[in-house]
Amino acid sequence: MWGDACCNCVLRWLHLKSPRGARRSDFLEKKRRLIDLPQLRTSSVYRSKMSNPPHGPNNVLKDLVARDAPIRAQLTEESASLPDIILTERQLCDLELIICGGFSPLEGFMNQADYDGVVENLRLADGTLFSMPITLDVSQAQIDQLQLAPGKRVTLRDLRDDAPLAILTIDDIYKPNKENEAVKVFGANDFAHPAVTYLHNSTGEFYVGGKVQAVNPPSHHDYVESRYTPAELRAHFAKLHWQRVVAFQTRNPMHRAHRELTVRAARQRQANVLIHPVVGLTKPGDIDHYTRVRVYKALMPRYPNGMAVLALLPLAMRMAGPREAVWHAIIRKNYGATHFIVGRDHAGPGKNSQGQDFYGPYDAQDLVEKYRDELGIEVVPFLQMTYLPEKDEYMPKDQVPAGVQTLDISGTELRRRLRNGLPIPEWFSYPEVVRVLRESHPPRNQQGFTIMLTGHHNSGKDTIARALQVSLNQQAGRSVTLLLGETVRHELSAELGFSREDRYKNVQRIAFVASELTRAGAAVVASPTAPFDDSRKTARATVEASGSFYLIHVATPLEYCEKTDRRGLYKRARAGEIKGFTGVDQAYEAPADAQLVVDMSKLDVHSAVHQILLLLESDDEAGKGWFVQRRTVKKEFRFWKANFVWHVVFR
């Protein structure tokens, strides 16, 4: 074992061997890693085996894959003859954690007795603590088509490849009170909460409860080496002789403050660290899990050797704040953790429709602490860390002496710096982490975006779209795609009519194409009529998952559009020859969220295009905007200036 004297000798040797002019932060980083390591080496962590049992009345890990392995061939054969339910992404995440034991003691999707108990009292029907309803939702059409009924067996299949994953034996089929579920589980029936929106807009009207038998676990092709089941992770801990494990939940990239926080938590509790990020479904708008996992892998070497392990969790988060924190604690206990870091506003979705936080900052910590003994896992409060430049170290904010200078960068500020190519200091994040983030978040002039023009037929939106495409092509730096309403109707939506439902489908097809092109760095100009607000909002959400979205309302008055209609479509619609014509027998819902409104009865095309280009430039916060032209000119000027000085001085 290393003593303090030995450690100090090594530190002096490192200092003498450091290159002249080496950064003090590099030396201090090595010092911290050496100091952290011996404390763990000499602790009981390395002399004992795992002891924290799984959650549930019998402390049994419900590993259904292992349980049903002896009859897997029979189940596979049976699954081919049963009716199928193709799982959604959320259902797929839930099923994976059911059959691997992550949701122990659950052995299937909740029946009505378990569902009612969890919604009302955070307890299963047998009294076991469980805070989140885990349900399999279906529509009335599915019930009728598959003839679902209690006692019937159905195959649950992967939406990605139709592989049979499990066989469900139906206990019951029930219709939930979704308003009550929203209020009891998420705190309010408020559509500003993403889970409430999902509950009302994306889930079926009925829930099917019943136990499952595992056929195959879902297959993964990414980061397979970091995906552990609870049984595998417990075996890994036992192999390393880890007894006390602090689990750290995250859905965001990690930086120096997170490393300092987790190391401090492990050091104080003589424990090791489990970095356990969610790679299933998280909050809309979060950084994709591929980027985040690359960040975590880049960060892991910064931990003292043997202190931490990275394991990925295929969870579909609900952003349910306090209830979600209890749920997360149960999951981490099933994975073998003894301690769990609960953050300030843990799993909070942000602001409600009144502009206030859905949950209090410490509601999650308080609820987990309330059930601490029953959970069998110790709560570790998330300390807000801040950087002290004079000492080049992080410290909990509440421990910083008065008058000492501190530095912080918020998540919003970090995103702004990434978006605009601004520097990110090394005191905030490690260079290898920043490199990963910049690869996935290129500067503005390398990003894609979508401009959607909406308005009545003959409002001028198509004319503006064509002219805007030319102007954007002139700017150079990216490809530009034009999606005119009529072109899309002919090429992608020829079978659709003009009902509200068909118009919704048409706009969503445009949004899907636009989002894929935006993700690839292209500029997209789309000009559907898009008369309904709900379809435009869904389109915005679809595209904004890949890049920026600008909605332009071409608010040319209907009378002007009809008066200048050379094709006579309005006349035919008023004569009853065309049905579902916007402005005649179908209303146009003017958008309240358009970034720009133009009226082509008062403007010419050049002016309208100029206003749109100015809108793009006004969204440029750092002088590094959407177009490469201005930036290139500056670089060429700096090169010319430097070359001129060289000629003057040396020639």
N, C-alpha and C positions, 0 to 999 in steps of 0.2 A: 504494500500500500504506500501511496505517496504521502509524505508528511509535508508540513508547511515549508520547511527548510528546502526540501527537494523542489517543491513548486516554485519557490522564489529563485532558486538557482537557474531553473529552466527559463524563467521570465527574464533574468539578467542576460542569459545566453541569447535569447531571442532578440533582446534589445541591441546587444552588441552586433549580432548578425544581420540586423535590419539594414537595408541599403540606405546610404546617406540621403537625407531628404524624404525618407518614407513618411507617409501620413501617420499622424498620431492615432487616428481612428483605427488603422490597420493593426497597430501594436495593441491597442486596447481591446480590439476584437479577439485577438489571440489570447490576451490575458483573461478575458471573460470566459473563453472556452476552457482554459486550463483550470480556472477556479471552479467552474461548474462541475467538471468531470470528477475530481476526487470525492466530492460530496456524495455523488451517486455511487461511485465505486465502493465506498465504505458503508453504504446504507444497507438496511435489511432487505431492500428491494432485490438485491442480487443473491440473497440467501434463502428466499422463500418461494413458494408456488402461488399461483392465482387462487383466490378464495372467494371472490364475490360471485354469488350464485345468480342465475337468470331470474327474471321477474315472473311472479306467479305464485299461486298457493303451494305448489309442490316443488318450486325452484328447479323446474325441468326446462331445458332449452327445447323448444318445439321445432326441431330440425326435420321438417317433413320430407325433404329430399333424401336424407339418410334413412328415415323411418320407412319410406316407401320404395327404397332401392331394390329390395328383394322381389317385389312384384312389378317392377317397372315395365318389363316386357308385356305383361298382361294388361297393364293400364294403357300402354301405347296402342296395343291392338284394339282395346275397347274404345279409346278416344276417337278412332277413325269411324266408328259406327254411331256416334252420338251427335246430337245437334251442337252447333258451335256458337259461342259468343266471342267475337273479336274484341279484345281489350283495348281501351283507350290508353294513352300514355300514362295518365295517373293510375288507372287500374293496373297497368303493367308494373309500375313501381311498387304499388301496394302488394300485389301478388308475390313479387320477388322477395319482399321482406317478410311476408307471411310464411312462405315455404322454406326460407332459410333460417327462420327463428328470430329474425330481428324484431318482430312484433309479438314475441312470446308474452303471454300465454295463448294468443290467438291461434286457431287452427283453420281459419277460414274467414269469410266475410261475415260481418255481424248480422245476426237475425234481429227481429224487432225487439225482443227482450233485452239483448245486449245493447242495441242501438239506443233504446229509450233510457236505459240506465246510464250510459256514457253521456248522452246529451244533457240529461237532467242532473246527474249526481257525480259524474266522472268515475263511474264504476260499472263493471260488467254485471250481468245478472247474478253471478255468484259472489259479488261483493269485491272483486279484485279491482284495484285502482287502474284505470285506463282513461285517458283524457280526450282522445280523438276518435270520432266515429270512422270506422274503416268499412266502407260499404261498396257494393257492386250495383251500380245504377243501370237500369234498362228502360226502354221505352215501351209503351203499350203495343206498338207494332211488333217489337221483338217478342213480347210475351205471346202475342197471337200467332206470329209466324213460327216460333219454336215450340209453341204449346207448353210453355213453362208452367210448372205446378209443383207443389210440395212433393218430395219423394223422387222427382225426376233427376236424372244425371245429365250434365252438359259438359262439353269440353271447352276450356278457356284457352284461347289461342293468341299468339303473339301477333300484333298488328303489322310487324315488320316483315315476317316471313311465313305467317300462318302456322308456325310450329305449335304442336300441342304442349301446353305448359302444365296444366292441371285438370282434374275432373272434379266438378262441384256437385255435391248432392244437396239439392234444395231443401232447406228447412221451411222457409216461408217466403212469401212475396208481399211486400207492404208498401203503402204510400206514405212517405214522410211529410211532416209539416215543415217545409223548407224555411218559412219565415221564423218559426220557433228555433230551428237548427241554427240559422244565421245569428239570432239574438243570443242564444245560450252558448254556442261554441265560439263565435267570432265577436260577440259583444254588441252587435247592432246589425239590423237588416239594411245595411248601407252599401250601395253599389260602388262606392269608392274603394271598398275592400275587394281585392282581386279574387279572394276565395268566395265571397258572396256573389260576385258577378258570375263566377264559374258555376256556383251552385244553382243559380236561377237560369243561366243561359246555356250551360253546356252539359248538365247532368240530366239523365232520364227521370221521368216522373215517378218511377217505382224503384225500390231496392230489393235485391234478392239476397237472402241470407242462407248460409250453410257452410259446412266444413269441406275442405278440399283434400285431394290426394295428389301428390306431386308426380308429374310425369317427367318434365325436364325443367331445369332452371333456365331463365332467359339467357340467351347468348350475348356476349359483348366482344367487340373487336378493338376496343380502345382501353389502354392502361390496364390490361388484364392482370399484370403483375402486382397491381396495387388494389385489386378488388378482393376483399376477404369476406367470407361468411362469418357469422359470430363464432361458429365452432373452429374455423381456421384461425381467426384472430386470437381466440382464447388459447389455442395450441401454440401459436407464435409467442404469446406472452409467457406461457409456461416454459417454453424452450429457452427464453431469455431470462427466466427466473424473475419476472416482473410481478410484484404483488400489488403495488399501489400505482394506479394509472390515472392521470388527469386527461380527460377527453376535451378537446377543443373543437367546437362546432363552428363552421364558417360557410358562407355562400359568396364570399368576396375574396379578392387577392389578399395575400398576407405581405406585410412589410416589416420593418425593423421593430416597430412598437409591438406587433403581435408576437414576434420572436421573443422580445424581452418579457412580455407579459407571461407567456407560457413557460419560459425558463424560470422566471421568478416563482410562478405557482408550483412548479415541480420541485424547486429547491426548498421552498418553505414546507412542503409536505413530504419531502424525501421520496419523491415519486418520479415516474417517467411520464412522457407526453405522447398522447395519441392525437395526431392531427387527423380529424375525421370530417372532411368537407362533404357537402351535399353535391352530388352530381346527377341527381334526377331532375325534378322540376323545382325551380326556385321562383323568386319574384320576377314578374315581367320586367324586362329592361336590364336584368343582371348580366354581367359579363359571362360569356359562354363557358361551359365547364372545361372545354379543351384548353383554353387560354389559362384558366385558373389552375388546372392541374399542372401545366407546364411551370407556372409560377411556384406552386408548392414544391415541385421537384427541384427547381432552382434554389429554393430556400433551404431545403433539408440539410445540405452540407454545412450550413451555418450553425446548426445545433451541435453541441458536444457529442463526440462519437458515442453511440449507444444510448443516447438520451431519448430519442424520439422515433416514431414510426408513422408513416403515412398510409392511411387506408381510406378508400372511397366508399361513400354511402349512397346507394341508389334510391334516395328518398324523394317523394313528391311533397314538398312543403306546402303548408296551408297558410302560413303567415298569421297564425292564431295567437301570437303573443304569449300570455301566461299558460294557457292550455298547451300550446305547442312546446313550451319549455319543459313541462312535465312529461309530455310525450317523448321529447328528445332525451330526457334523462332516463326514461324506461328503455329506450333503444340502446343508449350507451351502456346501461347496466347489462343488457343482453349481450352486448359485444365484449363485456368483461371489464369495463372501466369501474373504478371505485370513486372517482371524483369527476365532477362535470362543471365546466366554466359556463356560467350563465351571464350573458351580457346585459348591459343597460338597454331597455326596450328590446329584449330578445325576441327575434322573429316578428318584429313589428312591421306592419305594411305601410306605415307613413301616416298621412293626414286623412281624416274623414271628410265628408262632403261639407262640413262646416269649417274646415281648415284647421282642425285640432287633431292632436295625436289620438289614435284609436285606443292606446293603452298608456298607463302611467309608466314612467321610466323604470320603476322598480317592482312593478306588478308581477313580472315573470319570476324574479328572484324570490319574492315573498311567497308565491304559490308553491314553488318547488321546495322552499324551506318548510312550508306548512306540512308537506307530505314527506319530509326528509327521512323519518324513521321507516315509514312504509315503503319508500322507494329503495332504501338501502344504498343510497349513493350520496356523497357529500357535495354540497353546493360550494363552488368556488366563485365568488363575485368577480366580475370582469372589471379590472382596474383601468381607469382611463389614464393611459401613459402619455407623458409629454417629454419633449427633448430639451435638455439643458446644454446649450452650445458651449458654455465655459468649461464644462466637464466632459463633453462629448459622450453623454450617456442619457438613458431614459430613466424616468422616475414617475411613480404614481402622482397624479396631479395634487391629490390631497396631502402629499408629503413634501411638496416643494416649499421651502421657506419663503416668506414674504419678500418681495423685491428682487427675486432671482429671475433672470430672463429665461423665457421658455419659447419654443417654436413648435408650431403644429401646421399640418396641411389637412384640410377636410377632404372627404370623398368627392364633394362637388368641385373643389379646387383641383384635385388630382385629375379628374375627368377633363376639366378645362385645359390643363397643361398637356394632357395626352392629345386632346382634340386639336390643339393649336400648335403642337410640336414644341412646347416650351420646356425648359430644363426642369428636371426633378432632382433635388439635392440628394446626395448620398446619405446625409443624416436621416432622411425620411425612408429611403428604400435602397436595397442593394442593387448595384449596377446590373447584375444578371437578371434580377426581377424586372427592372425597368426595361431591359432589352426585350424580354418576352412581351411585356405590355405594349411596347411600341410596334412590335411585329404585328400584333393583332389590332392596334389602333393607330394606323398611319396618319400623318398630318392631313389637314383638310383637302389640300390639292391632290391627294391620292384616294380620297374617300368618294363613295357613290352617294347619290341623293335622288329623290323623286319629287317632281312637281306635278300635282294633279290640278287640272283646270276643270271646274264644274259650272254648269249653267244650262239655260234652255237651248234647244235646237236653234241654230242660226244666231246664237248670242255673240259669235266671234271667237269662241274658245278654240275651235280647230285651226282657224287662221293664225291666232296667237301661237298655238302649239307648233305649227310648221315654222313660223318665223323664229320662235325661240330655239328650236332645234338647230337652225342655221347659225344663230348667234352663239350657241354653246359649242358647236363644232368649230367655229372660228376661234374660240378661246383656246382650244386644244387641251391636251393633257388627259383626256378620257374619252371613251366611246359614248355616243348619245343615241338612245333608242326612243322612237316616237310610237306611242300607242294611241292612235286615234280611235274614237268610239266606234265608228263604222267598221274600221279594219278589224278591231277585236271581235265585233259582232260576227263578221264574216269568217274569221279564221279560228276563233276559240269558242264562240258562243252561238253558233248557227242554229242549234236546236232550242235555244231559249226564246221565250216570248218577252212580253213587257209587263208582266204582273210584278207586284212588289217583290215576291219571292225570287222570280227570275232575274229581276234587276239586281237584287242583292247578290245572287250567284255571279252575275257578270262582273260586278265591281270587285268581288273577292278574287276572281280569276285574274283580273288586272293587277290587283294588289299583290297576289302571289308572284306573278311574273316580275313585277316591279321590284319586289323585295329581293328576289334572287339576283336580278341585275344590279341592284344597289349594293348588295353584299359583295358582288364581284368588282365594285369600283366604278360602275357605269353611271351616267346621268340618264334619268328616265323622265320623259315628258308624256303624260297621259291626259286625255281629254274626254272622259265619259260624261254623259249627262249627270249621272249619279244624283238623282233627285232626293234621295232619302238620307237623313242624318245618321241613322244607325249603321248603314252600309259604309258611309264615309268614315265614321269613327273606327269601325272595325278595320277598314283599309289602312287608316293611319297607324293603328296599333300593329298591324302586320308588317308594314314597311319599316316602322321605327325600331323593330327588333333587329333590323339590318343596317339602318342608317337614317339620315334625316329625311323628313317629309314636309313638303310645303303645299298647303291647300290654297288655291287661288279661286276666288268666286268671281266669275265673269257675270256681273249683275246687270247686264243689258236688259232694259225693261221688256216685258213680254210683248207689248204693243209694237215696239220697234222691231223685235225679232220677227213678228208676224208680218209686219208691213214690208220688210226687206227680204222676205222668203221667196227667192226666185224659183225654188223647186215646187212650191205650192203644197208643202206637206201639211201646214197648218189648215189650209183650206180643205184638204182631203179629210183631215181629222175631224174638223167641224161638220163635215158632211157625213160622218160616220163610217168612212171608208177605212180609217186606221184607228184601232182601239189601243187604249193605254198610252196615249200620246201626252207627254208632259206639258202642262200648261193649258190643256184642253179638257181632257177627262181624267187627268191624273195630276195631283198637286206637286209643286216643287217646294221642298223644305229648305229655305235659305240657311246656309251654314252660319253659326255664330262663332265658329273657331277658325275662320279663314285668316291666314296671315296677311292677305292682300285682297282688296276688292277693286275691280276695274269695271267701268261702264263704257262699252264700245259705241254707245250713242253719243259720247262726249269725247272719246279719245281715238287716235289713229293707232294702227298696229305698232308702229315704231315706239310710240310713247308707252304703250302697254308692256312691250318687251323690255324697254328701259327700266320701268318700274320694278319688274320682276328681277332683273339683274341687280338693281339697287337693293332689293330685299335680300338677295343672296349675300351681297357685300356687307349689308348692315348686320347680318348674323355672324360676321367675322369679328371675333373679339380681340385678336392679337395681330392684325395686319397680315395674317397668313391664311388667306381665304380659300375659296373653292377653286380658284383658277391659278394655274401655274405661271401665267404670263408676267404678272407683276413681280413675283418672287425671282423669276429668271432674270428680268431686267436688272434687279438690284444686285444679283450675283455677278452679272456681266460687268456692271459698273464698278463693283469692288475689285474685280480682277483687273479691269483697265486701269483703275486708280493705282493699284499695287504695282502693276507693270510700269506705269509712268514714273513712279517714285524710284523704282529700281534703275531705270534708264538715267534719271537725273543724278542719283547719288553715285553710281558705279561707272558711268560712262561720261 
